[in-house]
Amino acid sequence: PDHALRAVRAALLIRDRLQVIDGFPPLRLRIGIHTGPALVGNIGSRDRLNYTLVGDTVNVTQRLEQLGKEIAPTDAMVILASASTAAHAVGLCEVESFGPRQLRGRDETVEVFRLR
């Protein structure tokens, strides 16, 4: 039931841990987080089985990750979340609204937030 909160915490932890690796150049990282139903499991045939995730939620997440390249192209790390997920970040980090955005492959807009 707390999967969105756990996703936000994981993204922030990844960001924090990667920022403190001394002696290495900064990593460029984009993370997208969206909350919703998805099909998760082994998909395929007996000869070619893959553990994967599919569904609209997964597609929106991937589009948010890609949008990070446009919103902050020079920043080393960008975490973008949809409104349904960003609501769980309040109090954990700064939440900055980028308003509704049209994502590739979607008819309706998605309200996008940056987690800092």
N, C-alpha and C positions, 0 to 999 in steps of 0.2 A: 504493500500500500504506500510505502514511502520511496518508491523508485525514482521519482523526479528529484527529490531532495538528495538522494544518494548520487544521482548523476551529476548534480551541481557540485556537491562536495568532491566527487572524484575529479571533475574537470579543474576545480580550483587547486586541488592537491597536485595534480599533474603540472599545472602552471607553476606553482610554487617550487616544486622539486626541480623542475627543469631550469629555473632561473638561477639556481645556486650551484651549478656545476662549474667549479673553478677550472681554469686552464683550457676550456673548450669554447669555441665561438658560440654565440647565442643560436639556439635552435629556432627555426620559424615553424610555428604551430598554429593550426586553425582547428577549433573544436566547435561542432554544432550539436545542440541538444534540443529535442522536441519530445513532448509527452503524448502518448496515444497507443492504440493497439498495434501489435505487429505479430507476425508469424515467425517463430524462432524454432530452429531445430535442424535435424539432418534432412536435407532435401536432395532429391535426385534418384538415381537407380542404384542397384546393388554394386554395379561396376564403377559408378562415379557418384559418390555420396559426399556432400559438403554440408558442414554446419554453417548455417547462414541465417540472416534476418531479411524478411521481405514485407512490403506493405507501404502504404502512404506515409506512415510515421517515419519509416526509414528513409524514404525519398526526401521528405521535408528536412530531416536531420542532415542529410548529405548536401542539400541545397544551402542550408544555413552555413555549413562548413565552407562551401565554395564562396558564399557571399562575404565571408571574412576577408578574402583577398581583395574585394572591391571596397569594403568599408574602411579598412585600415591596411593598405598595401605595404606600408613601410614598418608597421609594428611587428615585433618578433612574435608575439602571442596574442591571439584573439579568440575569445569565447563568445559565441552568439547563441541565444536561446529564444524560443518562441514564448509568447505570453503565458501559455499554460505551464511552462517550466520556470520561467523567470520569476513567477510569483513565489516559488520556493527558495529563491536566492536572497530575498529581502532579509536583511539582518546578517547575512553571511558575507556579503561583498557589495560593492557599489553596482547599481543596476542602472544602465543608461539606455533610454528608449531611442530607437531609430525609426519609429513609426511603422506603419503598414508597408510591406514590400511585396512586390510581385515576384514570385519565385518561378523559375522555369518549370513548365509542365503542370502548373496549377492555375485554375480559373480564379479562385479567391485569393486575396492577399493574406499574408501572415505578419502579425505584429512582431517586430524583431527587437531584441534587447541585447546589449553588450554587458557581459559580466566582467567586472574589473577587480 
